[in-house]
Amino acid sequence: MAEKKAAGKKAQVKVTQIGSPIGREDGQRRTLIGLGLNKMGRSRVLEDTPAVRGMIQRVHHLVRVDDQQG
């Protein structure tokens, strides 16, 4: 018998790019792209996982983070 997944929603986090990657390390630019950001002011709502939090930590000076209520 297949197990049913919990009906609860997963936590989400809204990430907005507020800084330019120009003149930054290549890894920081690639991290922004991995988050779905590549232009100033662009936002993405992402699942709040340890992997995403780690990526945010690498570029915390270039992004603004808002927790989403779900």
C-alpha positions in Angstrom: 0.0 0.0 0.0 1.4 3.4 -0.9 2.0 6.0 1.8 0.1 9.3 1.7 2.1 12.5 2.0 1.1 15.0 4.7 -1.4 17.6 3.6 0.6 20.4 5.3 2.2 23.0 3.1 6.0 23.4 3.2 7.6 26.5 4.4 8.6 29.0 1.7 11.0 31.9 1.6 10.9 34.9 -0.8 14.3 36.0 -2.0 14.8 39.4 -3.8 18.1 40.5 -5.4 19.1 43.9 -4.1 22.8 43.9 -5.0 24.8 43.6 -8.3 27.1 40.6 -8.9 29.5 42.9 -10.9 32.9 42.6 -9.4 32.0 39.7 -7.2 33.5 36.2 -7.1 32.3 33.9 -9.9 30.8 31.6 -7.3 28.5 34.3 -6.0 27.2 35.0 -9.5 26.6 31.3 -10.1 24.8 31.1 -6.7 22.4 33.9 -7.7 21.7 32.2 -10.9 21.0 28.9 -9.0 18.5 30.8 -6.9 16.8 32.0 -10.0 18.0 35.6 -9.7 20.1 37.4 -12.3 18.7 41.0 -12.3 18.3 43.6 -9.6 14.9 43.7 -8.1 14.0 40.2 -9.3 12.2 38.0 -6.7 11.6 34.2 -6.4 9.6 32.3 -3.8 11.6 29.1 -3.0 11.0 26.1 -0.7 12.7 26.7 2.6 15.3 23.9 2.7 18.8 23.7 4.2 20.3 23.8 0.6 18.4 27.0 -0.2 19.4 28.6 3.1 23.0 27.7 2.4 22.9 29.4 -1.0 21.3 32.5 0.6 24.0 32.6 3.2 26.7 32.7 0.4 25.1 35.8 -1.1 23.4 37.3 2.0 24.8 40.7 1.1 23.2 40.7 -2.3 19.7 39.5 -1.4 16.8 40.4 0.9 14.9 37.5 2.5 11.3 37.5 3.6 9.6 34.4 5.2 6.3 33.4 3.5 3.3 32.4 5.6 1.9 29.2 4.2 
